[in-house]
Amino acid sequence: NAASRVAAPPLPPKVADPRLQKAFEERARPVEVLAVWKAGRARSPTPAELLKPVVQALLEVEPDTLPQQVVEHVHAHHVHLANARTVVTTLDVVARAGSIRIMEELHEAFRRDLGIHPTLQTYEVLLGGYATAGDEKLVRLVVAEL
């Protein structure tokens, strides 16, 4: 009986544009990485291993729109990207760069706009970002939230 069948999980997406992988492997300039990513981001989600260089490129070239662009991409491919791995990968790149304002914007957007709840790894990245910036007050606030 067709009505009693369990819905199959979504098929894996098409692997990210091979041009993005090639740009990464060839150590393309950030502006080139972004051009390739933007050309293919609507068609397929960016795997975590390629999301890191994309976020790094966004930080260098378009930091003011980074949160919006990442959140829109995750929203467009919610089934495949709305998860802790995406959050931790993205926040880690931003935290290591010392971009605390962007880290906070992303963290809030992942929670509020995408409904992705923080994991212990998420808190670890936030703590690392605040500690690197020397913000003891925010470190204490994150610890209190745990």
TISELO-355935 format. One record per residue: chain; y, z, x of N, C-alpha, C in turn; residue in one letter. Coordinates in Angstrom, 1 decimal. Each point is the difference from the previous one (the first is absolute). Example, Ala and Ser with C-alpha at 12.3 -4.5 7.8 and 13.67 -1.06 7.14 Angstrom:
REM residues 2
['A' [-5.7 7.8 13.2] [1.2 0.0 -0.9] [1.2 0.0 0.9] 'A']
['A' [1.1 -0.7 -0.4] [1.1 0.0 0.9] [1.1 0.8 -0.8] 'S']
REM end
This chain:
REM residues 146
['A' [-1.2 0.0 0.8] [1.2 0.0 -0.8] [1.2 0.0 0.9] 'N']
['A' [0.9 -1.0 -0.2] [1.2 -0.1 0.8] [1.0 1.1 -0.1] 'A']
['A' [0.0 0.6 -1.2] [1.0 1.1 -0.2] [-0.4 1.3 0.8] 'A']
['A' [-1.2 0.1 0.3] [-0.4 1.2 0.7] [0.0 -0.1 1.5] 'S']
['A' [0.3 -1.2 0.5] [0.1 -0.2 1.4] [1.2 0.7 0.6] 'R']
['A' [-0.2 0.5 1.2] [1.1 0.6 0.7] [0.8 -1.1 0.7] 'V']
['A' [1.3 0.1 0.0] [0.8 -1.0 0.6] [-0.2 0.0 1.5] 'A']
['A' [-0.2 -1.1 0.6] [-0.1 -0.1 1.4] [1.3 0.3 0.8] 'A']
['A' [-0.2 0.6 1.1] [1.3 0.3 0.8] [0.7 -1.3 0.3] 'P']
['A' [1.3 0.1 0.3] [0.7 -1.2 0.3] [-0.6 -0.6 1.3] 'P']
['A' [0.0 -1.3 0.1] [-0.5 -0.7 1.2] [1.0 0.3 1.1] 'L']
['A' [-0.5 0.0 1.2] [0.9 0.2 1.1] [1.0 -1.1 0.1] 'P']
['A' [1.3 0.3 0.3] [1.0 -1.1 0.1] [-0.3 -0.9 1.1] 'P']
['A' [0.7 -1.2 -0.1] [-0.1 -0.9 1.1] [0.6 0.7 1.2] 'K']
['A' [-0.6 -0.2 1.1] [0.5 0.7 1.2] [1.4 -0.5 0.3] 'V']
['A' [0.8 0.9 0.5] [1.4 -0.3 0.3] [0.1 -1.4 0.6] 'A']
['A' [1.1 -0.6 -0.2] [0.3 -1.3 0.6] [-0.4 0.0 1.5] 'D']
['A' [-0.9 -0.9 0.3] [-0.4 -0.1 1.4] [1.1 -0.2 1.0] 'P']
['A' [1.1 -0.5 -0.5] [1.2 -0.2 0.9] [0.6 1.4 0.4] 'R']
['A' [-0.1 1.0 -0.9] [0.5 1.3 0.3] [-0.9 0.6 1.2] 'L']
['A' [-1.3 -0.2 -0.1] [-0.9 0.5 1.0] [0.4 -0.7 1.3] 'Q']
['A' [0.2 -1.3 0.0] [0.3 -0.8 1.2] [1.3 0.5 0.6] 'K']
['A' [1.0 0.2 -0.9] [1.3 0.5 0.5] [-0.1 1.3 0.7] 'A']
['A' [-0.8 0.9 -0.5] [-0.3 1.3 0.6] [-0.7 -0.2 1.3] 'F']
['A' [-1.0 -0.8 0.0] [-0.8 -0.2 1.3] [0.8 -0.6 1.1] 'E']
['A' [1.0 -0.9 -0.4] [0.8 -0.7 0.9] [1.3 0.8 0.4] 'E']
['A' [0.1 1.2 -0.5] [1.1 0.9 0.2] [1.3 -0.7 -0.3] 'R']
['A' [0.0 -0.6 -1.2] [1.2 -0.6 -0.5] [1.2 1.0 -0.1] 'A']
['A' [1.2 -0.5 0.0] [1.2 0.8 -0.1] [0.0 0.6 -1.4] 'R']
['A' [0.6 1.1 -0.2] [0.0 0.7 -1.3] [0.5 -1.0 -1.1] 'P']
['A' [1.1 -0.8 0.2] [0.5 -0.8 -1.0] [-1.0 -1.1 -0.4] 'V']
['A' [-0.9 -0.4 0.9] [-1.0 -1.0 -0.3] [-1.1 0.6 -0.8] 'E']
['A' [-0.4 1.3 0.4] [-1.0 0.7 -0.8] [0.4 0.1 -1.4] 'V']
['A' [1.3 0.4 -0.2] [0.5 0.2 -1.4] [0.0 -1.4 -0.8] 'L']
['A' [0.4 -1.0 0.7] [0.0 -1.3 -0.7] [-1.4 -0.4 -0.5] 'A']
['A' [-1.0 0.2 0.9] [-1.4 -0.3 -0.4] [-0.5 0.9 -1.1] 'V']
['A' [0.4 1.3 0.1] [-0.4 1.0 -1.0] [0.6 -0.3 -1.4] 'W']
['A' [1.3 -0.3 0.0] [0.7 -0.3 -1.2] [-0.6 -1.3 -0.7] 'K']
['A' [-0.4 -1.0 0.8] [-0.5 -1.2 -0.5] [-1.4 0.2 -0.7] 'A']
['A' [-0.7 1.0 0.4] [-1.3 0.2 -0.6] [-0.3 1.3 -0.8] 'G']
['A' [1.0 0.9 0.0] [-0.2 1.3 -0.6] [-0.3 0.0 -1.5] 'R']
['A' [0.5 -1.0 -0.7] [-0.2 -0.1 -1.4] [-1.5 -0.4 -0.3] 'A']
['A' [-0.6 -0.8 0.9] [-1.3 -0.5 -0.3] [-1.1 1.1 0.3] 'R']
['A' [0.2 0.8 1.0] [-1.0 1.0 0.4] [0.5 1.2 0.6] 'S']
['A' [-0.7 1.1 -0.2] [0.5 1.3 0.6] [-0.2 0.0 1.5] 'P']
['A' [0.9 0.8 0.6] [-0.1 0.0 1.5] [-0.9 1.2 0.4] 'T']
['A' [-1.1 -0.4 0.7] [-0.9 1.1 0.4] [0.7 1.0 0.9] 'P']
['A' [-0.6 1.2 0.1] [0.7 1.1 0.7] [0.2 -0.4 1.5] 'A']
['A' [-0.9 -0.7 0.6] [0.1 -0.3 1.4] [1.2 -0.9 0.3] 'E']
['A' [0.4 -0.8 -1.1] [1.1 -0.9 0.2] [1.3 0.6 -0.6] 'L']
['A' [-0.2 1.0 -0.9] [1.2 0.7 -0.6] [0.8 0.7 1.1] 'L']
['A' [-0.7 0.5 1.0] [0.8 0.7 1.0] [1.0 -0.9 0.8] 'K']
['A' [-0.4 -1.2 0.5] [1.0 -0.8 0.6] [1.0 -0.5 -1.0] 'P']
['A' [-0.3 -0.2 -1.2] [1.0 -0.4 -1.0] [1.0 1.0 -0.2] 'V']
['A' [-0.4 1.3 -0.1] [0.9 1.1 -0.2] [0.9 0.1 1.2] 'V']
['A' [-0.6 -0.1 1.2] [0.8 0.1 1.2] [1.0 -1.1 0.1] 'Q']
['A' [-0.3 -1.2 -0.5] [0.9 -1.1 0.0] [1.1 0.2 -1.0] 'A']
['A' [-0.3 0.6 -1.2] [1.0 0.3 -1.0] [0.9 1.1 0.6] 'L']
['A' [-0.5 0.9 0.7] [0.9 1.1 0.6] [1.0 -0.6 0.9] 'L']
['A' [-0.4 -1.0 0.8] [0.8 -0.6 1.0] [1.0 -1.0 -0.7] 'E']
['A' [-0.4 -0.8 -0.9] [0.8 -1.1 -0.6] [0.7 0.3 -1.3] 'V']
['A' [-0.7 0.7 -0.9] [0.5 0.3 -1.3] [-0.2 1.4 -0.5] 'E']
['A' [0.5 1.0 0.8] [-0.4 1.4 -0.3] [0.6 0.5 -1.4] 'P']
['A' [1.1 -0.6 -0.4] [0.6 0.5 -1.3] [-0.8 -0.4 -1.2] 'D']
['A' [-0.8 -1.1 0.2] [-0.8 -0.4 -1.2] [-1.5 0.3 0.2] 'T']
['A' [-0.3 0.6 1.1] [-1.4 0.3 0.2] [-0.7 0.7 -1.1] 'L']
['A' [0.5 1.2 -0.5] [-0.7 0.7 -1.1] [-0.2 -0.9 -1.2] 'P']
['A' [1.0 -0.8 -0.4] [-0.1 -0.8 -1.2] [-1.0 -1.1 0.2] 'Q']
['A' [0.0 -0.6 1.2] [-1.0 -1.1 0.2] [-1.4 0.5 0.1] 'Q']
['A' [-0.2 1.1 0.6] [-1.4 0.5 0.1] [-0.5 0.5 -1.4] 'V']
['A' [0.9 0.7 -0.7] [-0.4 0.5 -1.3] [-0.3 -1.2 -1.0] 'V']
['A' [0.8 -1.0 0.1] [-0.2 -1.2 -0.9] [-1.4 -0.7 0.4] 'E']
['A' [-0.3 -0.1 1.3] [-1.2 -0.6 0.4] [-1.2 0.9 -0.4] 'H']
['A' [0.1 1.3 0.1] [-1.1 0.8 -0.4] [-0.2 -0.1 -1.6] 'V']
['A' [1.2 0.0 -0.7] [-0.1 -0.1 -1.4] [-0.6 -1.3 -0.4] 'H']
['A' [0.3 -1.1 0.6] [-0.6 -1.3 -0.3] [-1.5 -0.1 0.2] 'A']
['A' [-0.5 0.8 1.0] [-1.4 0.0 0.3] [-0.5 1.4 -0.2] 'H']
['A' [0.3 0.7 -1.1] [-0.2 1.4 -0.2] [-1.5 0.3 0.2] 'H']
['A' [-0.9 -0.8 -0.6] [-1.4 0.3 0.1] [-0.5 0.2 1.4] 'V']
['A' [0.6 -0.8 0.9] [-0.5 0.0 1.4] [0.8 0.8 1.0] 'H']
['A' [1.3 0.2 -0.4] [0.9 0.7 1.0] [0.5 1.4 -0.4] 'L']
['A' [-0.1 0.3 -1.3] [0.5 1.3 -0.4] [-1.0 1.1 0.3] 'A']
['A' [0.0 0.4 1.3] [-1.0 1.0 0.5] [0.6 0.7 1.2] 'N']
['A' [-0.7 1.1 0.4] [0.5 0.8 1.0] [0.0 -0.7 1.4] 'A']
['A' [-0.8 -0.9 0.2] [0.0 -0.7 1.3] [1.3 -0.8 0.1] 'R']
['A' [0.4 -0.7 -1.0] [1.3 -0.7 0.0] [1.1 0.9 0.3] 'T']
['A' [0.0 1.1 -0.8] [1.1 1.0 0.2] [0.1 0.5 1.4] 'V']
['A' [-1.1 0.5 0.5] [-0.1 0.6 1.3] [0.4 -1.0 1.1] 'V']
['A' [-0.5 -1.2 -0.1] [0.3 -1.1 1.0] [1.5 -0.3 0.0] 'T']
['A' [0.6 -0.1 -1.2] [1.4 -0.3 -0.1] [0.9 1.1 0.5] 'T']
['A' [-0.3 1.2 -0.5] [0.8 1.2 0.4] [-0.1 0.3 1.5] 'L']
['A' [-1.2 -0.2 0.5] [-0.2 0.3 1.5] [0.9 -0.9 0.8] 'D']
['A' [0.1 -1.3 -0.3] [0.8 -0.9 0.8] [1.5 0.4 -0.1] 'V']
['A' [0.4 0.4 -1.2] [1.4 0.3 -0.2] [0.3 1.4 0.7] 'V']
['A' [-0.9 0.9 -0.1] [0.2 1.4 0.6] [0.0 -0.1 1.5] 'A']
['A' [-0.9 -0.8 0.6] [0.0 -0.1 1.4] [1.3 -0.7 0.6] 'R']
['A' [0.6 -0.8 -0.9] [1.3 -0.6 0.4] [1.2 0.9 -0.1] 'A']
['A' [-0.3 1.2 -0.7] [1.1 1.0 -0.2] [0.9 -0.4 -1.1] 'G']
['A' [-0.4 -0.8 -0.9] [0.8 -0.5 -1.2] [-0.3 1.0 -1.2] 'S']
['A' [0.5 1.2 0.1] [-0.3 1.0 -1.0] [0.5 -0.4 -1.4] 'I']
['A' [1.2 -0.5 -0.1] [0.5 -0.4 -1.3] [-0.9 -1.0 -0.7] 'R']
['A' [-0.5 -1.0 0.8] [-0.9 -1.0 -0.6] [-1.3 0.6 -0.3] 'I']
['A' [-0.5 0.9 0.9] [-1.3 0.7 -0.3] [0.1 0.7 -1.3] 'M']
['A' [1.1 0.8 -0.2] [0.1 0.7 -1.3] [0.1 -0.9 -1.2] 'E']
['A' [0.8 -1.1 0.1] [0.1 -0.9 -1.1] [-1.4 -0.6 -0.3] 'E']
['A' [-0.8 -0.4 1.0] [-1.3 -0.5 -0.3] [-0.9 1.0 -0.6] 'L']
['A' [0.0 1.2 0.5] [-0.8 1.1 -0.5] [0.3 0.2 -1.5] 'H']
['A' [1.2 0.1 -0.3] [0.4 0.2 -1.4] [-0.4 -1.2 -0.9] 'E']
['A' [0.2 -1.2 0.5] [-0.3 -1.2 -0.8] [-1.5 -0.1 -0.2] 'A']
['A' [-0.8 0.3 1.0] [-1.5 0.0 -0.1] [-0.4 1.0 -1.1] 'F']
['A' [0.6 1.1 -0.1] [-0.3 1.0 -1.0] [0.5 -0.4 -1.4] 'R']
['A' [1.3 -0.2 0.0] [0.7 -0.2 -1.3] [-0.3 -1.4 -0.6] 'R']
['A' [0.2 -1.0 0.8] [-0.2 -1.4 -0.6] [-1.4 -0.5 0.0] 'D']
['A' [-0.8 0.5 0.9] [-1.4 -0.6 0.0] [-1.1 1.0 -0.4] 'L']
['A' [0.4 1.3 -0.1] [-0.9 1.0 -0.5] [-1.1 0.3 1.1] 'G']
['A' [0.3 -0.2 1.3] [-0.9 0.3 1.0] [0.3 1.5 0.5] 'I']
['A' [-0.9 0.8 -0.2] [0.2 1.4 0.4] [-0.3 0.2 1.5] 'H']
['A' [0.8 0.9 0.6] [-0.2 0.2 1.4] [-1.3 0.7 0.3] 'P']
['A' [-0.6 -0.4 1.2] [-1.2 0.6 0.5] [0.4 0.9 1.1] 'T']
['A' [-1.0 0.7 0.6] [0.3 0.8 1.2] [0.4 -0.9 1.1] 'L']
['A' [-0.5 -1.2 0.1] [0.5 -0.9 1.1] [1.5 -0.4 -0.2] 'Q']
['A' [0.3 -0.1 -1.3] [1.4 -0.3 -0.3] [0.9 1.1 0.5] 'T']
['A' [-0.4 1.2 -0.3] [0.8 1.2 0.4] [0.1 0.1 1.5] 'Y']
['A' [-1.1 -0.4 0.7] [-0.1 0.1 1.4] [1.0 -1.0 0.6] 'E']
['A' [0.1 -1.2 -0.6] [1.0 -1.0 0.5] [1.4 0.5 -0.2] 'V']
['A' [0.3 0.6 -1.2] [1.3 0.5 -0.3] [0.4 1.1 1.0] 'L']
['A' [-0.9 0.9 0.2] [0.2 1.1 0.9] [0.3 -0.5 1.4] 'L']
['A' [-0.7 -1.0 0.5] [0.2 -0.6 1.3] [1.4 -0.7 0.0] 'G']
['A' [0.4 -0.7 -1.0] [1.3 -0.6 -0.1] [1.1 1.0 0.1] 'G']
['A' [-0.1 1.1 -0.8] [1.0 1.0 0.1] [0.0 0.7 1.3] 'Y']
['A' [-1.1 0.3 0.5] [-0.1 0.7 1.3] [0.6 -0.8 1.1] 'A']
['A' [-0.3 -1.3 0.0] [0.5 -0.9 1.0] [1.6 0.0 0.0] 'T']
['A' [0.5 0.0 -1.3] [1.4 0.0 -0.2] [0.6 1.4 0.3] 'A']
['A' [-0.8 1.0 0.2] [0.5 1.3 0.3] [0.5 0.7 -1.2] 'G']
['A' [-0.5 -0.3 -1.2] [0.5 0.6 -1.2] [-0.9 1.1 -0.5] 'D']
['A' [0.2 1.2 0.5] [-0.9 1.1 -0.3] [0.0 0.4 -1.5] 'E']
['A' [1.2 -0.2 -0.6] [0.1 0.4 -1.4] [-0.9 -0.9 -0.8] 'K']
['A' [0.0 -1.3 0.2] [-0.9 -0.9 -0.8] [-1.4 0.2 0.4] 'L']
['A' [-0.3 0.4 1.2] [-1.4 0.3 0.4] [-0.5 1.2 -0.9] 'V']
['A' [0.8 1.0 -0.1] [-0.3 1.2 -0.8] [-0.2 -0.4 -1.5] 'R']
['A' [0.9 -0.9 -0.5] [-0.1 -0.4 -1.4] [-1.3 -0.7 -0.3] 'L']
['A' [-0.4 -0.9 0.9] [-1.3 -0.7 -0.1] [-1.2 1.0 0.0] 'V']
['A' [0.1 0.9 1.0] [-1.1 1.0 0.1] [-0.1 0.8 -1.3] 'V']
['A' [1.1 0.4 -0.5] [0.0 0.7 -1.3] [-0.5 -0.7 -1.1] 'A']
['A' [0.1 -1.4 0.0] [-0.5 -0.8 -1.1] [-1.5 -0.1 0.1] 'E']
['A' [-0.6 0.2 1.1] [-1.4 0.0 0.2] [-0.6 1.2 -0.7] 'L']
REM end
